């Protein structure tokens, strides 16, 4: 992974010293909260409901075991014994005391980390495929390019105060696992007919109040020109993006207003002046950065039959949590942070310390954070899988539900966030408890369930096969439900099925959606594919159906659910619902 050079160390040390002085002046009231706000946000420090929250940058999700141990140290010393992994592959701590913040940043600097540009109207943390470098379908490892883009964007003087926050994502594989279509700029490695490497560039994707799938602005930008090209995109946005209304300030609004062809014309007009200039990536620079991402010392191993007798629990884990690897004899393993009863994405001090230990024992001292709020050990010998599973089980990190209904994506919601309308963590826990049956989950198959507590869509609910959004209704918590969203090569935005539901109704709503799915699916058909094939209406009709026709009591109500005795004749219905 990338290691800091002397310049990096000096830059981060100076930033820590600068922020220490700023905090000191705030604590002495030399700075007002309004004056301090912009300074703390530049260092990833938010004020939330109960305390300050610090969001730490994890570039393209890649971590050393030493960095994970530092997270454990921060959780234990400065927080409440846990951290929360986010959909930007970052980690955040929700109970920070302001006087401690400079010390935390100094501790982070000692392991080559910081919290710069995890907030503010700037280019945020660049995300990446969590299986980069090991995936069998990879065209080119995208991590060197992600690192070059990170270095280019950090403290970029022209883009320090954009109209709104700006997000990149990059993938180097045939299968998009980085959700590039819902980012301000999405980059996919491609090869042209001559076998030359370049990037397909998408622009104007995003979620929040106005969810949009990005548009292709260029089918092939040579890798040497990718910085100058995306710099022109950001420059046009910086010049013409709206600053009068923060809700209409994202690049997706500008692209929609201009149209993709006019936006492209302006970008390429700007690019004429910069292409071939100082920001062109040279082969020497690519080699320098790529040297930080060389393959570990793999052994020459055969592929193994790792199934251990009739151990069904281990077999379930292999099926859901173990992924194929480009090297024979190795596998990539997802450590689940979705244990029933625990907030999705939360990792305790003990789990962080143990994850670092497992990385050292089984995966060359490296951990990946995923935008699905789990962790990955990317280079595990197949012969070590059983021992790893046993260890992960003891830590509560071996739940065999990756890609299933209870592998829920969830933001902190109303329990922490001042921008949320409703709680998301308790709802995620309630859903997980209702559907906590591994055999049931495996029979139902792959379903992405995403829960956002507010319209900022931090949990990407728009691209969940089932998405849940917390909304405020007369000061009370309600939840909208959408279906049909998806990320990846065939990304789509979900459609709200109708009027919102109370907290207690949501498990019943999910049960009804699953009932329609099971009744109509073809063999091995995923939920999202059934939705696309049969359409929206069968799901909506059954969710809002009443058990008695013309029931006057229900006819006058907004919500017609949770009626005792609703018939279920599908084989997967559980009476617990």
PyMOL commands that set and color helices and strands:
alter all, ss='L'
color gray80, all
select helices_A, chain A and resi 6-27+33-41+59-61+65-78+98-109+143-153+157-159+180-182+223-240+246-248+251-258+260-271+283-293+312-321+349-362+382-394+413-415+425-434+438-444+461-463+503-520+527-534+537-543+552-555
alter helices_A, ss='H'
color red, helices_A
select strands_A, chain A and resi 45-47+52-56+62-64+82-85+91-96+127-128+168-171+185-191+197-203+215-222+322-323+330-335+346-348+366-369+375-381+409-410+449-452+466-473+476-483+495-496
alter strands_A, ss='S'
color yellow, strands_A
deselect
rebuild
show_as cartoon
